[in-house]
Amino acid sequence: MYNLIDKAAGWLARITALIGGVALLAVTIITCVSIIGRALSFAGLGPVKGDFEIVEIGVGFAIFAFLPWCQYARGQARVDLFTSALGVRPNKIIDLVADVLMFIAAVIITRQLWLGTLDKHRYLETTFILQFPAWIGYAAALVGAVVFCIVSAFCVLRSLHNLKGETYEQL
């Protein structure tokens, strides 16, 4: 059962990160087109209308889309200078505490992003140039945040299993 949950969490984290990567690639292309348009303004071209707004929304979504994969792959910064001298069991405890704290942070971030999405929707806030509804950008980021919560919950489970003495390969 654990292997199935692990595969599902890994798949969900990977897919979310890949979609975030596609969004980041699209933002990069839009930025390049806009810069080229500005450089060729003498030829009648110009920047992409609302390019800053598109970049803001796309990068915001991408950041939240990458968080689940970072958590699943244990990509957070660690201070190995001290933890390497502690031994296996204390490191497993540190991993569990870190995963629990990250899960709590993920839940708080997701809740606040949900409230922000509702607020932007209620007041019909739009972007300045494109008049794009701001809540849609928040909702896109919220998808990544929800996946971040799911993957973070799995990581707590994974750390509990590791702490019980079961290695990753045994599960």
C-alpha positions in Angstrom: 0.0 0.0 0.0 2.8 2.4 0.9 4.5 1.9 -2.5 1.3 2.8 -4.2 1.0 6.0 -2.1 4.6 6.8 -2.8 4.2 6.4 -6.5 1.1 8.5 -6.5 2.7 11.3 -4.5 5.8 11.2 -6.7 3.7 11.2 -9.9 1.6 14.1 -8.6 4.7 16.1 -7.6 6.4 15.4 -11.0 3.4 16.3 -13.1 2.9 19.5 -11.2 6.5 20.5 -11.6 6.5 19.7 -15.3 3.4 21.9 -15.8 5.2 24.6 -13.8 8.2 24.2 -16.1 6.0 24.6 -19.2 4.5 27.8 -17.7 8.0 29.1 -17.0 9.1 28.2 -20.5 6.1 30.1 -21.9 6.9 33.1 -19.7 10.5 33.0 -21.0 9.3 33.0 -24.6 6.9 35.8 -24.0 9.7 37.8 -22.4 12.0 37.2 -25.3 9.4 38.2 -27.8 8.6 41.3 -25.9 12.3 42.3 -25.6 12.8 41.7 -29.4 9.7 43.7 -30.1 11.0 46.6 -28.0 14.4 46.4 -29.8 12.6 46.5 -33.2 10.2 49.3 -32.3 11.7 51.4 -35.1 10.4 48.7 -37.5 6.8 49.1 -36.2 7.0 46.3 -33.7 6.6 46.7 -29.9 6.5 44.9 -26.6 3.9 42.3 -25.8 1.0 44.1 -24.2 0.9 43.3 -20.5 4.1 41.3 -20.5 4.9 42.2 -16.9 1.5 41.0 -15.8 1.9 37.7 -17.7 5.3 37.1 -16.2 4.0 37.9 -12.7 1.2 35.4 -13.0 3.2 32.7 -14.8 6.2 32.8 -12.4 3.9 32.9 -9.4 2.2 29.7 -10.6 5.5 28.1 -11.4 6.9 28.7 -8.0 4.0 27.0 -6.3 4.1 24.2 -8.9 7.7 23.4 -8.0 7.2 23.2 -4.3 5.7 19.7 -4.2 8.6 18.2 -6.2 11.1 20.0 -4.0 9.4 18.6 -0.9 9.1 15.1 -2.3 12.8 15.0 -3.4 13.9 16.5 -0.1 15.4 19.4 -2.0 15.3 21.9 1.0 18.6 23.3 2.3 20.2 21.2 5.0 23.1 21.9 7.3 25.1 18.7 6.9 28.0 20.1 8.8 26.2 19.2 12.1 23.8 16.5 11.1 26.4 14.2 9.6 28.0 13.7 13.0 24.7 12.8 14.7 24.1 9.4 13.3 21.2 7.7 11.6 18.4 7.8 14.2 18.8 11.5 15.1 18.8 12.4 11.4 15.6 10.5 10.9 14.0 12.4 13.8 15.3 15.7 12.2 13.7 14.7 8.9 10.4 13.9 10.6 10.4 17.3 12.5 11.3 19.1 9.3 8.6 17.3 7.3 6.0 18.1 10.0 7.0 21.7 10.1 6.9 21.9 6.3 3.4 20.3 6.3 2.2 22.9 8.8 3.7 25.7 6.6 2.1 24.2 3.5 -1.3 24.2 5.1 -0.9 27.8 6.4 0.3 29.0 2.9 -2.5 27.2 1.2 -5.1 28.6 3.5 -3.9 32.1 3.1 -3.7 31.7 -0.7 -7.3 30.4 -0.6 -8.4 33.5 1.3 -6.5 35.7 -1.1 -8.2 34.0 -4.1 -11.6 34.6 -2.5 -10.7 38.2 -1.8 -9.5 38.9 -5.3 -12.7 37.3 -6.7 -15.1 39.1 -4.4 -13.7 42.6 -5.3 -13.3 41.7 -9.0 -9.7 42.9 -9.0 -8.0 42.9 -12.4 -4.6 43.5 -13.7 -3.8 47.0 -14.8 -3.0 46.6 -18.5 -4.7 43.4 -19.6 -7.7 43.7 -17.2 -7.2 40.0 -16.5 -9.1 38.8 -13.3 -6.4 38.6 -10.6 -8.2 35.7 -8.8 -7.4 33.4 -11.7 -3.6 33.8 -11.1 -4.2 33.2 -7.4 -6.3 30.1 -8.2 -3.6 28.7 -10.5 -1.1 29.1 -7.7 -3.6 27.5 -5.3 -3.5 24.3 -7.3 0.2 24.0 -6.7 -0.3 24.8 -3.0 -2.9 22.1 -2.6 -0.6 19.5 -4.2 2.2 20.8 -1.9 0.0 20.0 1.1 -0.8 16.5 -0.2 2.9 15.7 -1.0 4.0 17.2 2.4 1.5 15.0 4.2 3.0 12.0 2.3 6.5 13.1 3.4 5.5 13.0 7.0 4.2 9.5 6.5 7.5 8.6 4.7 9.6 10.0 7.6 7.5 8.0 10.1 8.1 4.8 8.2 11.9 5.6 8.0 11.9 6.4 11.8 10.4 3.0 12.5 13.5 1.4 11.0 11.9 0.5 7.6 14.2 1.7 4.8 12.8 3.2 1.7 13.6 0.1 -0.3 11.8 -2.2 2.2 8.5 -0.4 1.8 
